[in-house]
Amino acid sequence: MTAEPASASRICKRALVAGRVQGVFYRASTVSRARELGVDGFARNLPDGCVEVVACGPIEAVDALARWLWKGSAASRVTAVQVETLDGEPFPAGTGFSAR
């Protein structure tokens, strides 16, 4: 039996977060939480008022971040989080997490 490749335990997800999530430190809070979890990727504001989050990392960590997105910063008011799993890995391990 062969061992699974290291990437098999990693996953990438994209989330669109709606509500009052711009101008309330939502991205900065997301960066902080993602770094605590060891997740790579980014959070950025979209023109429609949503925040896009792309997160890659260990399955448990990415899932934990996806759940946390409902909380966000103290001033945010999240009304919806749509999450999809991405094919491939746009952010290899160790690339970090940033706000764009």
TAZI-V184614 format. One record per pair of residues at least 4 apart in sequence whose ideal C-beta (glycine too) atoms are under 8 Angstrom apart, sorted by the first residue. I is the first residue (numbers start at 0). GAP is how many residues later the second one is. D is the distance in whole Angstrom. If there is no record, write none. Layout:
i=I gap=GAP d=D
i=I gap=GAP d=D
This chain:
i=3 gap=4 d=4
i=3 gap=5 d=7
i=5 gap=4 d=8
i=5 gap=87 d=8
i=6 gap=82 d=7
i=8 gap=49 d=6
i=8 gap=50 d=6
i=9 gap=46 d=6
i=9 gap=47 d=6
i=9 gap=48 d=6
i=9 gap=49 d=7
i=9 gap=79 d=6
i=9 gap=83 d=7
i=10 gap=45 d=7
i=10 gap=46 d=7
i=10 gap=47 d=8
i=10 gap=48 d=5
i=10 gap=51 d=5
i=10 gap=74 d=6
i=11 gap=29 d=8
i=11 gap=42 d=7
i=11 gap=43 d=7
i=11 gap=44 d=4
i=11 gap=50 d=7
i=11 gap=73 d=7
i=11 gap=74 d=4
i=11 gap=76 d=7
i=11 gap=77 d=5
i=11 gap=78 d=6
i=11 gap=79 d=7
i=12 gap=41 d=8
i=12 gap=42 d=6
i=12 gap=43 d=8
i=12 gap=49 d=5
i=12 gap=53 d=6
i=12 gap=70 d=6
i=12 gap=71 d=7
i=12 gap=72 d=5
i=12 gap=73 d=6
i=13 gap=38 d=7
i=13 gap=39 d=7
i=13 gap=40 d=5
i=13 gap=41 d=8
i=13 gap=69 d=7
i=13 gap=70 d=5
i=13 gap=72 d=6
i=14 gap=37 d=7
i=14 gap=38 d=4
i=14 gap=39 d=8
i=14 gap=40 d=7
i=14 gap=51 d=6
i=14 gap=54 d=6
i=14 gap=66 d=6
i=14 gap=67 d=7
i=14 gap=68 d=5
i=14 gap=69 d=8
i=15 gap=30 d=8
i=15 gap=34 d=5
i=15 gap=35 d=8
i=15 gap=36 d=6
i=15 gap=64 d=8
i=15 gap=65 d=7
i=15 gap=66 d=5
i=16 gap=4 d=5
i=16 gap=9 d=7
i=16 gap=33 d=6
i=16 gap=34 d=5
i=16 gap=35 d=8
i=16 gap=36 d=6
i=16 gap=52 d=5
i=16 gap=55 d=7
i=16 gap=61 d=6
i=16 gap=63 d=7
i=16 gap=64 d=5
i=17 gap=31 d=7
i=17 gap=32 d=5
i=17 gap=60 d=7
i=17 gap=61 d=5
i=17 gap=62 d=4
i=17 gap=63 d=8
i=18 gap=57 d=7
i=18 gap=58 d=5
i=18 gap=59 d=4
i=18 gap=60 d=4
i=18 gap=61 d=7
i=19 gap=4 d=6
i=19 gap=55 d=8
i=19 gap=56 d=6
i=19 gap=57 d=4
i=20 gap=5 d=4
i=20 gap=28 d=8
i=20 gap=29 d=7
i=20 gap=30 d=5
i=20 gap=51 d=6
i=20 gap=55 d=5
i=20 gap=56 d=8
i=20 gap=57 d=6
i=21 gap=4 d=7
i=21 gap=23 d=5
i=21 gap=27 d=6
i=21 gap=29 d=7
i=23 gap=48 d=8
i=23 gap=49 d=5
i=23 gap=51 d=4
i=23 gap=52 d=5
i=24 gap=4 d=6
i=24 gap=48 d=4
i=24 gap=49 d=8
i=24 gap=50 d=7
i=24 gap=51 d=8
i=25 gap=4 d=6
i=25 gap=17 d=8
i=25 gap=25 d=6
i=25 gap=46 d=5
i=25 gap=47 d=5
i=25 gap=50 d=5
i=26 gap=4 d=6
i=26 gap=16 d=4
i=26 gap=17 d=7
i=26 gap=18 d=7
i=26 gap=24 d=6
i=26 gap=72 d=4
i=27 gap=4 d=7
i=27 gap=45 d=7
i=27 gap=71 d=6
i=28 gap=4 d=6
i=28 gap=43 d=6
i=28 gap=44 d=4
i=28 gap=47 d=8
i=29 gap=4 d=6
i=29 gap=13 d=4
i=29 gap=21 d=7
i=29 gap=23 d=6
i=29 gap=35 d=8
i=29 gap=38 d=8
i=29 gap=39 d=7
i=29 gap=42 d=7
i=29 gap=69 d=8
i=30 gap=4 d=6
i=30 gap=12 d=6
i=30 gap=66 d=6
i=30 gap=67 d=6
i=30 gap=68 d=5
i=31 gap=4 d=7
i=32 gap=4 d=6
i=32 gap=32 d=6
i=32 gap=35 d=5
i=33 gap=5 d=4
i=33 gap=7 d=7
i=33 gap=9 d=8
i=33 gap=21 d=6
i=33 gap=31 d=6
i=33 gap=63 d=4
i=34 gap=4 d=8
i=34 gap=61 d=7
i=34 gap=62 d=5
i=36 gap=20 d=7
i=36 gap=24 d=4
i=36 gap=25 d=8
i=36 gap=27 d=6
i=36 gap=28 d=6
i=37 gap=19 d=6
i=37 gap=20 d=7
i=37 gap=23 d=6
i=38 gap=16 d=5
i=38 gap=17 d=7
i=38 gap=18 d=4
i=38 gap=22 d=5
i=38 gap=23 d=6
i=38 gap=26 d=5
i=38 gap=58 d=6
i=39 gap=15 d=7
i=39 gap=16 d=5
i=39 gap=17 d=6
i=39 gap=51 d=4
i=39 gap=52 d=7
i=39 gap=53 d=7
i=39 gap=54 d=7
i=39 gap=55 d=5
i=39 gap=56 d=6
i=39 gap=57 d=6
i=40 gap=12 d=7
i=40 gap=13 d=4
i=40 gap=14 d=4
i=40 gap=15 d=5
i=40 gap=16 d=8
i=40 gap=49 d=8
i=40 gap=50 d=5
i=40 gap=56 d=5
i=41 gap=11 d=7
i=41 gap=12 d=6
i=41 gap=49 d=8
i=41 gap=55 d=7
i=41 gap=56 d=5
i=41 gap=57 d=7
i=41 gap=58 d=5
i=42 gap=8 d=6
i=42 gap=9 d=7
i=42 gap=10 d=5
i=42 gap=54 d=8
i=42 gap=55 d=8
i=42 gap=56 d=5
i=42 gap=57 d=7
i=43 gap=7 d=7
i=43 gap=8 d=5
i=43 gap=55 d=7
i=43 gap=56 d=4
i=44 gap=5 d=8
i=44 gap=6 d=6
i=45 gap=4 d=5
i=45 gap=5 d=7
i=45 gap=6 d=5
i=52 gap=12 d=8
i=52 gap=16 d=6
i=53 gap=32 d=7
i=53 gap=36 d=7
i=53 gap=37 d=7
i=54 gap=7 d=5
i=54 gap=10 d=5
i=54 gap=11 d=7
i=54 gap=42 d=7
i=55 gap=6 d=7
i=55 gap=30 d=8
i=55 gap=33 d=6
i=55 gap=34 d=7
i=55 gap=35 d=4
i=55 gap=36 d=8
i=55 gap=37 d=8
i=56 gap=4 d=5
i=56 gap=5 d=5
i=56 gap=36 d=7
i=57 gap=4 d=7
i=58 gap=4 d=6
i=59 gap=4 d=6
i=60 gap=4 d=7
i=61 gap=4 d=6
i=62 gap=4 d=7
i=63 gap=4 d=6
i=64 gap=4 d=7
i=65 gap=15 d=7
i=65 gap=17 d=5
i=67 gap=4 d=8
i=68 gap=9 d=7
i=68 gap=12 d=5
i=68 gap=14 d=8
i=69 gap=8 d=5
i=69 gap=11 d=6
i=70 gap=7 d=7
i=71 gap=4 d=4
i=71 gap=6 d=5
i=85 gap=4 d=7
i=90 gap=4 d=5
